[in-house]
Amino acid sequence: MPLKCRAFNCAKSNCRSAGDGSTDASRRWTSMMATVVLTLRVRAARTSRTEVRGALRVNRLSMKLYISADMEGVAGITASEQTDPNGQPEYPQSCKLMTGEVAAACQGAFAAGVSDIVVNDSHWNMRNIIHEELPPQVRLIRGSLKPLSMNQGLDPSFQAAAFIGYHAPVGVADAILDHTYSGESVYDVRINGELCSEARINAAMAGEFGVPVIFISGDQNACADAKSFLPGIEAVEVKQAMGRYSAASLSPQEARAAIKNGIERAVRGLQSEGARARPFSFKTPIRLELTFSSTARADVASLLPGSERPQARTISFAHEDYTTVFKAFRALLVLGGSIS
């Protein structure tokens, strides 16, 4: 039968491409095959890059989130009796309200692709959250005393932190149950001259581990406070405070929906291209000034080695290391709170 042309698949027996491959057509055949091989290699490379990009997307979604949860900033909470575990009839309902908001935050984070969540119960005796009402994969840090208090469990393995149910710092008007760590013994807390909320103090502790705070919920002044030092934070206002003991609050259902959606936005924003969430920190040297509600409390707190007493009710402590400053702050609170 006639020998087919290898280059053009023709059946001409007299085609010059037939024979031993030394003809021009054979050279064209070789060139064409080289082009085909090159094309296949390019396609393979593109496929490989697509697979890598897909893997990177999965890695960005595989993140670990830390949640510190307080109670005063939860929707529906307006009175200290609601937050007091010592025999107050409204307290069990407040635990359910707090748990509902934490659960909503976890649901939103998981929906955004978070793979691991640790929640630190950070109110009063730190035994408030009902664990069985959280998503089953959530780990809960419960009980006190904790060395890092509201920040217990933080470490560099977390990609982000969120604050649920937080409140404004002591001394702020139109803020539900405003205080900073102690509503009874602390009159004022400043670091490097800046009025400090629990959010600011705790964000700096997260910053020590390289963890940015990306979300907060609470009343309007808790949110405003966080925005003042954490640009770009997702803040969800669940109530409008009118004084210290009254507020116009969202319903629990609406507050939870807002928190779920807000934290989902925050997580997705962190994962997006060009996200620039940065850990918060104070400039060094770091100077803490803690003013107590009485001189008697300052008398006892002044026993802390390395502390100074610039004013009758104020104890100061300075150091280059923020963790050391935070631990000194905790020690001063315990000393000052030991006497009325």
Disulfide bonds with the S-S distance in Angstrom:
none
